[in-house]
Amino acid sequence: MDLADVDALWPMLSDARMWAHHPEARHDSLAQTRAYVERAAARWARDGLSYWTIELTGSGEVVGSGGVQVHPRGHWNLNYRIAVPHQGNGYASELAGAALTAARIMAPERPCIAWIDADNTASRAVAAKVGLVDQGLREGSADDILRLAYSDRPLDARVYPAAGHSSA
């Protein structure tokens, strides 16, 4: 993902249908998409891996974004977003699988977690399909909202406490 992708990502990231589970996160300006892409692009230099812009082979049409980034708590944060017209074609699973492989090559000691809302059944299905296991509602998402933590390994309860449990 780099600044050349901003205009192609904007329609998807500003589409309210993409943000059914977090309408407050919908991009409401091109500047917001630019800032998002700048942050993702900067992580490539810092961490050696970050989010990708997903294009269809052949046409080059941008149909999604995602990958893994290092989260402040030290794990890989797995993200996958596919534009509404292209959902249901297996692209999210392909993206998630490739991101997990890259994360395991780059820093296999880091857990890989997809933070998912309990009612987001499509995202939960993708996480399970690529081998992540539901570790239950946990604290530790980037915005501190309790979410299901789908992980590639058991999680340390001191770092990612279960809902209703203190980390102290």
C-alpha positions in Angstrom: 0.0 0.0 0.0 1.4 3.4 -1.0 0.2 6.9 -1.8 -0.5 5.9 -5.4 -3.4 3.8 -4.1 -5.3 6.6 -2.3 -7.7 7.4 -5.2 -8.4 3.7 -5.9 -9.0 2.9 -2.2 -11.2 5.9 -1.4 -14.5 4.5 -3.0 -14.2 1.3 -1.0 -13.2 2.9 2.3 -15.9 5.6 2.1 -18.6 3.1 1.2 -21.0 2.9 4.3 -21.8 -0.8 3.4 -18.1 -1.6 4.2 -18.5 -0.3 7.8 -21.7 -2.0 9.0 -20.0 -3.1 12.2 -18.2 0.2 12.7 -20.0 3.1 10.9 -17.9 5.6 12.8 -14.8 4.3 11.1 -16.0 5.0 7.5 -13.7 7.4 5.7 -15.5 10.6 5.1 -12.8 12.4 3.2 -10.1 11.7 0.7 -7.7 13.2 3.3 -8.7 10.5 5.8 -7.9 7.8 3.3 -4.6 9.5 2.4 -3.6 9.6 6.2 -4.6 5.9 6.5 -2.4 4.9 3.5 0.5 7.1 4.8 0.4 5.2 8.1 0.2 1.8 6.5 3.1 2.7 4.0 5.3 3.9 6.9 5.0 0.6 8.7 6.7 -1.2 5.8 9.9 0.6 6.7 9.4 0.2 10.5 8.2 -3.4 10.6 9.1 -5.0 7.2 5.4 -5.7 6.6 2.1 -3.8 6.5 -1.2 -3.6 4.6 -1.5 -4.3 0.9 -3.8 -2.9 -1.7 -5.6 -5.8 -3.4 -5.9 -5.8 -7.2 -7.5 -8.2 -9.6 -4.9 -10.0 -11.7 -5.1 -8.8 -15.3 -7.4 -5.7 -14.9 -5.6 -4.1 -11.9 -8.9 -3.1 -10.5 -8.6 -2.4 -6.7 -11.0 -4.7 -4.9 -9.7 -4.6 -1.3 -7.1 -3.9 1.3 -5.5 -5.6 4.2 -2.7 -7.8 5.5 -0.9 -7.6 8.8 0.6 -4.8 10.8 2.4 -4.8 14.2 -0.1 -3.8 16.9 1.1 -1.7 19.9 0.8 -4.8 22.1 3.3 -6.6 19.9 1.1 -9.0 17.9 0.4 -9.0 14.2 -3.0 -7.5 13.6 -4.8 -9.2 10.7 -7.1 -7.1 8.6 -9.0 -7.9 5.4 -11.5 -5.7 3.6 -13.0 -6.5 0.3 -15.2 -4.1 -1.7 -18.9 -5.0 -1.5 -19.3 -5.9 -5.3 -16.4 -8.4 -4.9 -17.4 -10.1 -1.6 -18.2 -13.8 -1.7 -15.4 -14.6 -4.2 -12.9 -15.9 -1.8 -10.6 -12.8 -1.9 -10.7 -12.2 1.8 -9.6 -15.8 2.5 -6.9 -15.5 -0.1 -5.7 -12.2 1.4 -5.8 -13.5 5.0 -3.9 -16.7 4.1 -1.2 -14.7 2.3 -0.9 -12.3 5.2 -0.6 -15.1 7.8 2.2 -16.7 5.7 4.0 -13.4 5.4 3.7 -12.8 9.1 5.0 -16.2 10.0 8.0 -15.7 7.7 8.8 -12.1 9.0 8.3 -12.7 12.8 6.9 -16.1 13.7 7.2 -15.3 17.4 4.4 -12.7 17.2 0.9 -14.0 17.6 -1.4 -13.1 14.7 -4.8 -11.9 15.8 -7.9 -10.8 13.9 -10.2 -8.8 16.1 -13.8 -9.5 15.1 -17.2 -8.3 16.2 -19.3 -11.2 17.4 -22.0 -10.5 14.9 -19.7 -10.3 11.9 -20.2 -13.9 10.7 -18.5 -13.4 7.4 -15.3 -12.2 9.0 -15.4 -15.0 11.5 -15.8 -17.5 8.7 -12.7 -16.2 7.0 -10.7 -16.3 10.2 -11.7 -19.9 10.8 -11.0 -20.9 7.2 -7.4 -19.7 7.4 -6.9 -21.6 10.7 -7.4 -19.0 13.3 -9.1 -20.1 16.5 -11.7 -18.0 18.4 -10.1 -17.2 21.8 -13.3 -15.5 23.0 -14.0 -11.9 23.9 -10.8 -10.2 24.8 -9.4 -6.8 25.6 -6.6 -5.6 23.4 -8.0 -4.4 20.1 -6.6 -1.2 18.7 -9.6 0.8 19.8 -10.0 -1.0 23.2 -13.5 -2.3 22.2 -14.1 -5.9 23.4 -14.0 -8.2 20.4 -13.5 -11.8 19.6 -9.8 -12.5 19.2 -9.2 -15.1 16.5 -5.6 -16.1 16.9 -3.1 -18.5 15.5 -2.1 -19.6 19.0 -3.4 -19.4 22.6 -3.2 -15.9 24.0 -1.4 -14.8 27.2 -4.3 -13.7 29.5 -2.0 -11.1 31.1 -1.6 -9.3 27.8 -5.1 -10.1 26.3 -7.4 -10.5 29.3 -10.8 -12.2 28.7 -13.8 -10.0 28.9 -14.6 -9.2 32.6 -11.1 -10.2 33.9 -8.5 -7.7 35.0 -5.0 -7.9 33.7 -3.6 -6.8 37.1 
